[in-house]
């Protein structure tokens, strides 16, 4: 409960947090105020058909509820989700975003809402051997447009040292791999596992695809809040709530349900 009449002279940070609390009180009669975020279909982290709309959405939903908000997510291609999350006043931000220095200049990152193991998928019939990025310079690598794949990989791409083929989704990239249109695919390990188990066009050929044991990157996932006073206040309130959640237990419970219903 917030009592504005008891507040002493306060600094800017406290004033912003108080404004969120007062906004929540103003909307109490109508139900919880909404924290609207842009996202993409990125199963099993985010997806309209999944329980709680995916693991990352479940974390966001749980944290928002802790400080009196109702999380509402809307789905777009990733580059569009980032644009809307950062520029459109209807949204508080976007997620789940990998941390990068470039993004940190444009938004307020939440604390971690999870992590992602990024690596390479390839065909059994065309084994991939790599120890450094130099080993990949002769290959065509499929990536999702707008995704960061770790600072080293991203920098090599910027310097045109790697040949990449960008598309809107991981599913399309895997189809390109199966059709021999690319040599390898950069993908999250859990996303690959999920897609090979549930996507009909991929499941029939799942035995042809391998995930390389050497990861490209281990990346944390975050909510990227708009770089405004309101966005900063929302990020601070979100982080306070997030730190009170038993994330490890929640993750184990969530993926046990996913494993039993979708994964082999």
N, C-alpha and C positions, 0 to 999 in steps of 0.2 A: 504494500500500500504506500502511495506517495502522498505527502502532506506539504503542499507548496507553501502553506501559511507558516510552517515551522522552519522553512529554509532560511539559513543565514546567507550573507553575501557569498556568492559562489563563483567559482571560476568557470571558464568557457566549457571545459569538459563536462563538469557537473550539470551545467545548464542544458547542454545538448542531451545528456542522458535523461534529465528530468522532462525535457520536452517529449521524449518518446513515451515516458510513463504517463504524462498528462494526455497524450494522444490516445493511449490505450484506454484511459478512463473515459475520454470523450466518446469513444466508440463502444463502450461497454454495453450500452442498451441495444446496440445493433449486432453484437457479437464481437469477436476478436478482430482487431485491425489486421490488414493483409500486408505481408512482406512478399511482394511479387518478384520472382526471379526468372530470368531467361536461361534456358538450357537446351540440350540436344538429346536425341535418342541415342544413348550410349550404354547399352545393356551389358552387365547388370547394375551399373552405377546409377543410371537414370533411364526411365522408360515408363510411358503412360500405362502399360498393361501389367507392370510388375507390382508386387506388394509394396505399398507405400511409395510407389513410383520409382523404386530402385534404392540401392543402399545409400548412395550419397543424398538422395532426396529424403530418405528416412532420418538421416542425421540432421539435415537442415530443418526438417519438420519438427523433430524432437527439441532442438535448440530453440527454435522460434517459439514453440509452445511454452518453454520455460520463462520467457520474458513477455508473455501475454500476446504474442502474435500468431497468426495463422499463415503458414508458408503456402504460397500458390506458385506453381511452376508452369511455364509455357514453353513449347518446343519449337525449335527452328534449326536450320543448318547452322553449324558451329560459328562460322564467321558472322552470320546474321545475329545469332544469340549474343555474341560479344558486342556487336554494334548497338543493339537495343539495350543490353544491360548497362552499357556505359553512357549512352546518350539520351535514351527515352525516359522522361520523367515518370512514366507509369511503372518503371522497374527500379528496384533497389540495387540490382546488380545482376551478375550471372555466375554460373557454376556448372560443373566442377572444373576449376582452372588449375593448371600447373603453375607454380610460382616461377616467374622470370623477372629479371631486373627491369626489363622494358615495361612489362605489365604493372610492376610495382610503382612506376612513375605515373600511371594512369588511373589506378584504383587503390582502394584500401583492402588489403588481403586479410581474410579471417585467419584464425589459427587453423591447423590442419583438420580436415574432416575425413581423412583417410589417406591411403597411399596407392600407388600404381607401379607395377613392374612392367617396364617397356622393353621390348625386344624384337627379334626378327622371326617372322614366319617364313618358311621356305618349303619347297617340294622335296619329298624323299628322293625323287628321281634326279634332283639337281642339288646335291648337298652343299650347304653353306659353311665355309670355314672362315672365321674372322677373329682376329686378336686386337686389331686397331681399325679405325675408320679408313685408314689407307687401303685396307684390304677390300673395301667396298667401292672404290672409285670406278671400277669397270662394270658395276651392276646398276640396273635401273630399279630404284627403290620406291615403292608405293607408300604414300603418306596421306593422312586426312588433312584437307585444306584448313589452315588456321591453327592446327595443333602444334604445340611445342613438344619436342622430343628430346629434351635435355640440352643444356647450353653448348656442349661440344658439337653434337650433331647439328643443331640449329646454326651454329657459326660456320661449319663446313658447307652447309647448304647456302648460306648467305654469300659465301666466297666462291660459290659455284664449283666446289671441289667434289660434290656428289651430284649424281643425276637422280632427281626425284620426279615422281608422277603423282600429282595431287588430285584427289577426288573427294566428294562430300562425305563418304562413309567407309567404315572398316569392311562392311559387307561387300561393297563394290570392289574394294582393293583385293579382297580374297578371291573374288570371281576373276579379277584380272590375273592373279597368280595362277589359278587353275587353268586359265586359258593361255598361259605362257606369255602374257603381255607385259609382265614385270618379272624381275628375278627374285625379289623378296618384298615383304611387307613389314613396315613398322607398326606394331600393335601391342596393346596391353594384354598381358598373359591371361587374365581372367576374362576379358572380353573375347579373346580367341576361343577359349574353352567354352564359353557360353554360346557363341555363335555356331560353333561346330556341333553343339548338342541340340540346338533349337531351330536354326535356319534351314528349312528343307532343301534349298538349292546347294547348301554347303555340307549338310550332314551326310548326304549320300557319298561324298568324296572325302570325308574327314580323314581317312587313313592315309591320304596322299600328302597331308600337311603336317609339318613339324614346327615346334617352337624351339628356337635355339637356346641351349642351356646357359649361354653367356648373355646376361642382360645388357641392354644398352644403357638403361638408367632406372633408378629407383626414385620416383617423384612423388612429392606430397600433393594432395588435392585441397583446394580452398574455394571459398566464396569470394568473388571479386566485387566489392561494394563500390558504388559510384563515389568519385572523389569530390564530394560536397560535404557541407557541415552535417547534413542529415545522414549521408552515407557513413561518415565517421562515427556518428552517434550509434547508428544501427550496427556497425561493425563491433564497437565496444560492447554493446549490450549482447550481441550474438556471441562474442568470445566468452564473456562471463558465463552465459548459459551453457555454452559448449563445454567449458572446463568442468562443469558439474555433472556431465553425463558419463555413465560407465561405458565408454566407447568400445573397449575390448570385448566385454560381454555382449553388447549389442551386436557387434560384428559377427561374433561366433554364432549367436542365435540366428541372425538373419541368413547367413550363408549356409547354415545347416538346413534351413527351410528351402533355400534355393537348390542346394545339392539334392535334396530328396525329391524335388518336383521337376527339375529341369536338367541337372547335370548328371553325367554317368558316374 
